[in-house]
């Protein structure tokens, strides 16, 4: 039987957001809110679009601005109307608009929540706006009271990276999983470049977090490090940054327009179709946006073919790659420097632990001797990941 290939549909109920984060590029003041009719059309579109498992992520802007009644209707529509696709759900929110009523609706469907927190209150509010921390934590308490799982994404900027130890300790001491994201420039406007994290500095940050993770293994989870290790161990990309997302990731904007990813929502030149037309994959493939995204895939195949990490890196994120050249494809993800830094570090440490550092030996060659170091290392981390 043909193997199922899961795909991802990001639903953007609105690009509006009540917070004013300094480095944000994904909100749009005055954005309309998606109608429930658009959800109905999304269901009709996906019924015959493809026969693979689907994950829906509600994103934004701030998706909770759509309100409890929207989710009370939308979630059963997607769950029941697309039962043959075995849908899973996730939601990304700052939690400001989470009410007990809305939390009950999300809990009925066991929706895992991703939120954003950049570390201790003072640092967080400096970057994300005054009062952000308190309002997010109020929502967090409501989520916990209703049994909802919440994990936080921490955005590291050119400013906050100077306080990386404070940030790590904050997540460690509060029992929070650490998932990080580098501040990025944007195709959509005047995002201040002063917040963007330098790629080389990002690479050093990842190595620092690898060391801190190993020092505190069992006490904290650093999701990104787990993801990088999975890439190296399995030889394939395991998160959206490191896969050919074209053909398998789509975003539906507030008006039903279909985009390659949520990062492009609101940009007319990246519209591939509309859910109301129930387009097939072949229909989407005729759009200029689709063809442009596939040019990135071709570029990576040509320019990165000699890189030892190409199988699981795939040139990084195409959106990131387009930003420096105003949408044109003239390079790979600028964070390539950081990716190579952490991939090399993981590979080198693995070789030293398992292969004893013998010349000419590579990952994939087995050896019975035990690692020489006594502290937790890459093998310890790999065993932890496998056991999950």
C-alpha positions as CSV (number, residue, x, y, z in Angstrom):
1,X,0.0,0.0,0.0
2,X,1.2,3.6,-0.7
3,X,2.8,5.2,2.3
4,X,0.9,8.1,3.9
5,X,2.7,11.5,3.8
6,X,1.3,13.8,6.5
7,X,0.7,17.5,5.6
8,X,0.2,20.7,7.5
9,X,-2.5,23.4,7.1
10,X,-2.1,26.6,9.1
11,X,-5.3,28.4,9.7
12,X,-4.9,32.2,10.2
13,X,-8.2,33.5,11.7
14,X,-6.8,37.0,11.7
15,X,-3.6,38.9,11.4
16,X,-4.7,41.3,14.1
17,X,-3.0,41.1,17.5
18,X,-3.4,43.1,20.8
19,X,0.3,43.1,21.7
20,X,3.0,45.2,20.1
21,X,6.1,43.1,20.1
22,X,9.1,45.1,19.0
23,X,10.4,42.6,16.4
24,X,7.0,41.1,15.3
25,X,6.3,40.8,11.5
26,X,3.2,38.7,11.6
27,X,0.5,41.1,12.8
28,X,-1.6,43.6,10.9
29,X,-3.8,46.2,12.5
30,X,-7.4,46.2,11.3
31,X,-7.2,42.7,9.8
32,X,-10.6,41.0,9.4
33,X,-11.5,37.9,11.3
34,X,-12.2,34.6,9.4
35,X,-15.8,33.6,9.0
36,X,-17.1,30.2,9.9
37,X,-18.1,29.9,6.3
38,X,-14.4,29.9,5.4
39,X,-13.9,26.9,7.7
40,X,-16.7,25.1,5.9
41,X,-15.1,25.8,2.5
42,X,-11.7,24.6,3.9
43,X,-13.3,21.3,4.9
44,X,-14.9,20.9,1.4
45,X,-11.5,21.7,-0.2
46,X,-9.6,19.2,1.9
47,X,-12.1,16.4,1.6
48,X,-10.7,15.6,-1.9
49,X,-7.4,17.5,-1.9
50,X,-5.3,14.5,-0.7
51,X,-5.7,11.4,1.3
52,X,-3.0,11.9,4.0
53,X,-3.1,12.7,7.7
54,X,-3.4,16.4,8.3
55,X,-2.3,18.7,11.2
56,X,-4.0,22.0,11.6
57,X,-2.3,24.9,13.5
58,X,-4.3,28.0,14.3
59,X,-1.9,30.9,14.1
60,X,-1.9,34.6,13.5
61,X,-1.7,37.4,14.4
62,X,-3.6,36.3,17.5
63,X,-6.0,33.4,16.6
64,X,-8.0,33.7,19.9
65,X,-9.4,37.0,18.6
66,X,-11.8,34.8,16.6
67,X,-13.6,34.0,19.9
68,X,-15.0,31.0,21.6
69,X,-18.0,30.6,19.3
70,X,-15.7,30.4,16.3
71,X,-13.8,27.4,17.8
72,X,-16.9,25.8,19.1
73,X,-18.1,25.5,15.5
74,X,-14.8,25.2,13.7
75,X,-13.2,22.3,15.6
76,X,-16.1,19.8,15.2
77,X,-16.4,20.8,11.5
78,X,-12.7,20.0,10.9
79,X,-12.7,16.9,13.1
80,X,-15.9,15.3,11.8
81,X,-15.8,16.6,8.2
82,X,-12.2,15.4,7.7
83,X,-12.3,12.3,9.9
84,X,-10.7,10.2,7.1
85,X,-7.6,12.4,7.3
86,X,-7.2,11.8,11.1
87,X,-6.7,15.5,11.9
88,X,-4.5,16.7,14.7
89,X,-4.6,20.3,16.1
90,X,-2.3,22.9,17.6
91,X,-2.7,26.6,18.4
92,X,-0.1,29.4,18.8
93,X,-1.3,32.3,21.0
94,X,0.0,34.9,23.5
95,X,-2.8,33.7,25.8
96,X,-4.1,37.2,26.4
97,X,-7.6,36.4,25.1
98,X,-7.9,33.0,26.7
99,X,-11.1,32.9,28.9
100,X,-12.5,30.0,30.9
101,X,-15.2,29.5,28.2
102,X,-12.6,29.4,25.4
103,X,-10.3,27.1,27.4
104,X,-13.2,24.6,27.9
105,X,-13.8,24.5,24.1
106,X,-10.1,23.9,23.4
107,X,-9.9,21.3,26.2
108,X,-12.8,19.3,24.7
109,X,-10.5,18.7,21.7
110,X,-7.2,18.4,23.7
111,X,-5.6,21.3,21.7
112,X,-1.9,21.7,22.7
113,X,-0.9,25.4,22.9
114,X,2.3,27.1,22.0
115,X,2.8,30.6,23.4
116,X,5.7,33.1,23.6
117,X,7.8,34.1,26.5
118,X,11.3,35.6,26.1
119,X,12.5,34.9,29.7
120,X,12.3,36.9,32.9
121,X,9.6,39.5,33.1
122,X,11.8,42.6,32.7
123,X,13.6,41.3,29.7
124,X,10.4,39.8,28.2
125,X,8.4,43.1,28.5
126,X,11.3,45.1,27.1
127,X,11.0,43.2,23.9
128,X,7.3,42.3,23.8
129,X,5.7,45.4,25.4
130,X,5.0,46.4,28.9
131,X,2.5,44.2,30.7
132,X,2.9,41.3,28.2
133,X,4.4,38.9,30.8
134,X,1.6,39.4,33.3
135,X,-1.2,39.0,30.8
136,X,0.4,35.9,29.3
137,X,0.9,34.3,32.7
138,X,-2.8,35.0,33.5
139,X,-3.8,33.1,30.4
140,X,-1.3,30.4,31.3
141,X,-3.0,29.9,34.7
142,X,-6.4,29.5,32.9
143,X,-5.0,27.0,30.5
144,X,-3.4,24.9,33.3
145,X,-6.7,25.0,35.3
146,X,-8.4,23.4,32.3
147,X,-5.8,20.8,31.7
148,X,-4.4,22.3,28.6
149,X,-0.7,21.7,27.7
150,X,1.3,24.9,27.1
151,X,4.8,25.2,25.8
152,X,6.6,28.5,25.3
153,X,8.7,29.7,22.4
154,X,11.5,32.1,23.4
155,X,12.7,34.6,20.8
156,X,16.3,35.5,21.1
157,X,17.2,38.9,19.7
158,X,20.5,40.8,19.3
159,X,19.7,42.3,22.7
160,X,18.5,39.3,24.7
161,X,21.3,36.9,23.6
162,X,23.5,38.9,25.9
163,X,21.4,37.4,28.8
164,X,21.3,33.8,27.5
165,X,22.3,32.4,31.0
166,X,19.5,34.3,32.7
167,X,17.0,33.1,30.1
168,X,18.2,29.5,30.3
169,X,18.0,29.6,34.1
170,X,14.5,31.1,34.0
171,X,13.2,28.2,32.0
172,X,15.1,25.7,34.1
173,X,14.0,27.0,37.4
174,X,10.3,27.4,36.3
175,X,10.1,23.8,34.9
176,X,9.4,25.1,31.4
177,X,10.4,23.4,28.1
178,X,12.7,25.7,26.2
179,X,12.0,26.1,22.5
180,X,13.8,29.0,20.9
181,X,13.5,31.1,17.8
182,X,15.9,33.7,16.4
183,X,14.5,37.2,15.7
184,X,14.2,37.7,12.0
185,X,13.8,40.5,9.5
186,X,10.6,40.5,7.4
187,X,9.3,40.7,3.8
188,X,6.3,42.5,5.2
189,X,7.5,45.9,6.4
190,X,9.9,47.9,8.6
191,X,10.9,45.3,11.2
192,X,13.9,47.0,13.0
193,X,17.0,45.2,12.0
194,X,18.5,45.9,15.4
195,X,16.5,43.0,16.8
196,X,17.6,40.4,14.3
197,X,20.0,37.8,15.7
198,X,23.3,37.5,13.8
199,X,23.7,34.0,12.3
200,X,27.2,33.4,13.8
201,X,26.0,34.5,17.2
202,X,23.0,32.2,16.8
203,X,25.3,29.3,16.1
204,X,27.3,30.0,19.3
205,X,24.0,30.3,21.2
206,X,23.0,26.8,20.0
207,X,26.3,25.3,21.1
208,X,26.0,27.0,24.5
209,X,22.5,25.6,24.9
210,X,23.7,22.1,23.9
211,X,26.3,22.3,26.7
212,X,23.7,23.7,29.3
213,X,21.2,21.0,28.2
214,X,23.8,18.2,28.8
215,X,24.7,19.7,32.2
216,X,21.1,19.7,33.2
217,X,19.8,16.6,31.4
218,X,16.7,15.3,33.1
219,X,15.8,18.7,34.5
220,X,14.9,20.5,31.3
221,X,14.0,19.9,27.6
222,X,15.5,22.1,24.9
223,X,13.3,21.2,21.9
224,X,15.6,22.7,19.3
225,X,18.6,20.7,20.4
226,X,16.5,17.5,20.3
227,X,15.4,18.4,16.8
228,X,18.9,19.0,15.6
229,X,20.0,15.7,17.0
230,X,17.1,13.9,15.4
231,X,18.1,15.4,12.0
232,X,21.7,14.1,12.4
233,X,20.7,10.7,13.8
234,X,17.9,9.9,11.2
235,X,19.5,11.7,8.2
236,X,16.3,13.6,7.5
237,X,14.7,16.9,8.5
238,X,12.2,16.6,11.3
239,X,10.9,20.2,11.7
240,X,9.6,22.6,9.1
241,X,12.9,24.6,8.8
242,X,14.7,21.5,7.6
243,X,12.4,19.9,5.1
244,X,11.2,20.6,1.6
245,X,8.0,22.2,2.9
246,X,6.7,22.9,-0.6
247,X,3.7,20.6,-1.4
248,X,3.2,19.7,2.3
249,X,2.6,23.0,4.1
250,X,-0.2,25.4,3.3
251,X,-1.7,28.4,5.1
252,X,-5.3,29.7,4.8
253,X,-5.7,33.4,5.4
254,X,-8.7,35.2,6.9
255,X,-10.4,35.5,3.5
256,X,-9.7,31.9,2.5
257,X,-6.7,32.7,0.3
258,X,-4.2,29.8,0.2
259,X,-0.5,30.6,0.8
260,X,2.7,28.4,0.9
261,X,3.1,29.2,4.7
262,X,1.7,31.5,7.4
263,X,4.7,33.8,7.0
264,X,3.4,34.9,3.6
265,X,-0.2,35.5,4.6
266,X,-1.4,39.0,3.6
267,X,1.0,39.3,0.7
268,X,-1.0,39.1,-2.6
269,X,1.9,37.9,-4.7
270,X,2.1,34.7,-2.7
271,X,-1.5,33.7,-3.0
272,X,-1.8,30.2,-4.7
273,X,-5.6,29.9,-4.7
274,X,-8.7,30.2,-2.5
275,X,-10.5,27.5,-0.5
276,X,-13.8,28.5,-2.1
277,X,-12.5,27.3,-5.4
278,X,-11.6,23.9,-3.9
279,X,-8.3,23.8,-5.9
280,X,-6.4,20.6,-6.6
281,X,-2.7,20.2,-6.1
282,X,-2.3,20.6,-9.8
283,X,-4.3,23.9,-9.7
284,X,-2.1,25.3,-7.0
285,X,1.0,24.2,-8.9
286,X,0.0,26.6,-11.8
287,X,0.4,29.6,-9.5
288,X,3.4,31.9,-9.6
289,X,3.8,31.5,-5.9
290,X,4.1,27.7,-6.1
291,X,6.6,27.9,-8.9
292,X,8.6,30.5,-7.0
293,X,8.8,28.2,-3.9
294,X,10.0,25.3,-6.0
295,X,12.8,27.5,-7.4
296,X,14.2,27.5,-3.9
297,X,14.2,23.7,-3.9
298,X,16.0,23.6,-7.2
299,X,18.5,26.3,-5.9
300,X,19.3,24.2,-2.9
301,X,19.8,21.0,-5.0
302,X,22.4,22.9,-7.1
303,X,24.2,25.1,-4.5
304,X,24.2,22.8,-1.5
305,X,24.9,19.5,-3.2
306,X,28.4,19.2,-1.7
307,X,27.3,20.0,1.9
308,X,27.3,17.0,4.2
309,X,24.2,18.2,5.9
310,X,22.0,18.7,2.8
311,X,19.9,15.6,3.4
312,X,18.4,17.0,6.6
313,X,19.0,20.7,6.3
314,X,17.6,21.4,2.7
315,X,18.9,24.9,2.8
316,X,16.8,26.0,5.8
317,X,13.7,28.1,5.6
318,X,12.8,29.4,2.1
319,X,11.1,32.5,3.6
320,X,14.3,33.4,5.5
321,X,16.3,32.9,2.3
322,X,14.1,35.4,0.4
323,X,14.1,38.2,2.9
324,X,17.6,39.6,2.3
325,X,16.9,39.8,-1.5
326,X,13.3,41.3,-1.2
327,X,11.7,38.0,-2.3
328,X,14.2,36.8,-4.9
329,X,16.0,33.6,-4.5
330,X,19.7,34.4,-4.4
331,X,20.9,32.3,-1.5
332,X,19.9,29.9,1.2
333,X,18.6,30.6,4.7
334,X,21.1,33.2,6.2
335,X,21.2,31.1,9.4
336,X,23.0,28.3,7.4
337,X,26.1,29.4,9.4
338,X,24.3,28.6,12.6
339,X,22.9,25.3,11.3
340,X,26.3,24.1,10.2
341,X,27.8,25.1,13.5
342,X,25.4,23.0,15.6
343,X,25.2,20.1,13.1
344,X,29.0,19.9,13.0
345,X,29.2,20.1,16.8
346,X,26.7,17.2,17.3
347,X,28.4,15.1,14.6
348,X,31.9,15.7,16.0
349,X,30.9,14.9,19.5
350,X,29.2,11.8,18.5
351,X,32.3,10.6,16.6
352,X,34.5,11.3,19.6
353,X,32.2,9.5,22.0
354,X,31.4,6.4,20.0
355,X,34.3,6.1,17.6
356,X,37.1,7.2,19.8
357,X,38.1,9.9,17.4
358,X,39.9,7.5,15.1
359,X,40.9,9.1,11.7
360,X,38.6,8.2,8.8
361,X,35.7,7.0,10.9
362,X,32.3,8.5,10.3
363,X,28.9,8.5,11.8
364,X,27.1,5.2,11.1
365,X,30.1,3.0,11.9
366,X,29.4,1.0,15.1
367,X,32.0,0.2,17.7
368,X,31.6,-1.6,21.0
369,X,33.9,0.5,23.2
370,X,32.3,2.9,25.7
371,X,32.7,6.6,25.4
372,X,35.7,8.0,27.2
373,X,34.0,11.0,28.8
374,X,32.1,10.4,32.0
375,X,29.6,13.2,31.9
376,X,26.4,13.1,29.8
377,X,27.1,13.4,26.1
378,X,25.4,13.1,22.7
379,X,24.8,9.4,23.2
380,X,23.0,10.2,26.5
381,X,20.9,12.7,24.7
382,X,20.2,10.3,21.8
383,X,19.0,7.6,24.2
384,X,16.7,10.2,25.9
385,X,15.2,11.1,22.5
386,X,14.7,7.5,21.5
387,X,13.1,6.6,24.8
388,X,10.4,9.4,24.4
